[in-house]
Amino acid sequence: MTASRAAREKKAAAEAGPLARVKIDLDASQQFVYKISCTTCVARGRLSWSAYRPGGDNGFMAAMDRWVFHLNEKHPGADAPCLAFLSAAQQRLHERREQQPPQP
């Protein structure tokens, strides 16, 4: 049974911790789009730093991995359940980089 968008959003927000704002929208093909933004960091002008990843469960993992890296780098003392997955996120990043062809 697939969880509803609201249930997924609530679970992701709980895992992301108090510095995150989590929103799950639908794209034109009715796929989930995961958006995690930081309540304290500004990226461009007045826009909050954010991770935006379309897709199914891989989109969730990609957005959460990016959020974990942001927390680890910019908010090292932050407390969020998702930080328990930092080593797994680093491993996935390492694997993706190994799969990319060398740049000329």
C-alpha positions in Angstrom: 0.0 0.0 0.0 1.4 3.4 -1.0 1.5 6.1 1.5 -0.4 9.3 0.8 1.4 12.5 -0.2 0.5 14.0 3.2 1.8 11.0 5.1 5.0 11.0 3.1 5.5 14.7 3.7 4.9 14.3 7.5 7.4 11.4 7.7 10.0 13.3 5.7 9.6 16.4 7.8 10.0 14.4 11.0 13.2 12.8 9.6 14.6 16.1 8.3 14.4 17.8 11.7 13.4 21.3 13.0 15.6 23.3 10.5 13.8 21.8 7.5 10.6 22.8 5.7 9.4 19.8 3.6 6.9 20.0 0.8 5.9 17.3 -1.6 4.2 18.4 -4.8 3.1 16.6 -8.0 4.6 17.4 -11.3 2.8 17.4 -14.7 3.0 13.6 -14.9 1.6 13.2 -11.4 5.0 12.1 -10.0 6.1 13.3 -6.5 8.5 16.2 -6.4 10.4 16.5 -3.1 11.4 19.9 -1.8 13.4 20.4 1.4 14.4 23.9 2.4 16.4 25.3 5.2 14.7 27.7 7.6 17.9 29.6 8.3 20.1 29.5 5.2 19.8 31.8 2.2 21.1 30.7 -1.2 20.3 33.5 -3.7 19.0 36.9 -2.6 16.1 36.2 -0.3 15.5 32.5 -1.4 16.0 29.8 1.1 18.6 27.1 0.4 16.7 24.1 -0.9 16.9 20.7 -2.4 14.4 19.9 -5.2 14.3 16.4 -6.6 11.6 14.9 -8.8 10.8 11.2 -8.9 9.6 8.3 -6.8 11.5 6.9 -3.9 14.8 7.8 -5.6 13.7 11.4 -5.6 13.1 11.2 -1.9 16.5 9.6 -1.3 18.3 12.2 -3.4 16.6 15.1 -1.7 17.2 13.7 1.7 20.8 12.9 0.9 21.4 16.5 -0.2 19.7 17.8 3.0 21.9 15.5 5.1 25.0 16.9 3.4 23.7 20.5 4.0 23.1 19.8 7.7 26.4 18.2 8.1 28.3 21.1 6.4 26.3 24.2 7.5 24.7 23.1 10.8 27.2 20.6 12.4 25.5 20.8 15.8 22.0 20.2 14.4 19.9 17.4 15.7 17.9 15.6 13.1 17.0 11.8 12.7 18.2 11.8 9.1 21.8 12.5 10.2 22.0 8.8 11.1 22.1 8.1 7.4 25.1 10.4 6.7 27.5 7.5 6.0 25.0 5.8 3.7 24.5 9.1 1.8 28.2 9.5 1.5 28.5 5.9 0.1 25.8 6.6 -2.5 27.5 9.8 -3.6 30.8 7.9 -3.9 29.2 5.2 -6.0 27.5 7.8 -8.3 30.9 9.5 -8.8 32.6 6.2 -9.7 29.9 5.4 -12.3 30.4 8.7 -14.1 32.7 8.7 -17.2 35.9 10.6 -16.8 35.9 14.2 -17.9 38.2 15.1 -20.8 
